[in-house]
Amino acid sequence: MPDYPFLPAELVWAALAGPVIGLVAVGLVRMIGLVSYHRPRGRWALVAPLGATLVLGLVGIWLPQLFGNGKGIAHDAFLGASPVSLLVALALLKPLVTTLCLGSGMSGGLFTPVLSTGAALGGVLGAAWSLLWPGVPSGAYAMIGAAALIGAAMRAPLSALALMLELTHVGFGLMVPMAVAVVLATAVGRRLDGYSIYSARLSATPSTISP
């Protein structure tokens, strides 16, 4: 990964994009909670995963990046190798197909899909900001956006920053704008909804603890 330098445009963008990403995180958490609570039961539990994979397979004919956990989406966005039109499609469709599969009864993690969604969203918002204030690589915005969405969706800002540094082995130059975006996004998320991508699923999970 490139070690992107700190630039003033990144800091201003982080202050503006952080609350927006926080709103996206709230919507994502609520979607996860909704589909977890309304998982199919009985005979539908056998049919729903087939329907979900069929939808994913058909969409994946045109967007194969949607297959898997999203690591490739985040990697290309961090490198600035994805066109804006592709990032727009992935930012919209990745959370939808993730919640579709989760709601059908499939098992799977949420960290990397959220990471990839944040990277694509950051790339899109960064491209729009570059029209007003050019000069920042799109990959820098993708890294900041990924950290912000992870922090807000997990309700764990410090963990999000540490994970981004650990996963990419770079990003120290982006630490200040990344911290601003993460704090603002998490604050908005906590203000509007106290759940995280993990706790939102708990109410739908049968308890295994005896009274």
Buried (B, 14 or more C-beta within 10 A) or exposed (E): EBEBEBBEBBBBBBEEBBBBBBBBBBEBBBBBBEBBEEBBEEEEEEEBBEEBBEBBEEBBEEBEBBEEBBEBBBBBBBBBEBEBEBBBBBBEBBBBBBBBBBBBBBEEEBBBBBBBBBBBBBBBBBBEBBEEEEEBBBBBBBBBBBBBBBBBBBBBBEEBBEBBBEBBEBBBBBBEBBBBBBBBBBBBBBEBBEBBBBBBBEEBEEEEEEE
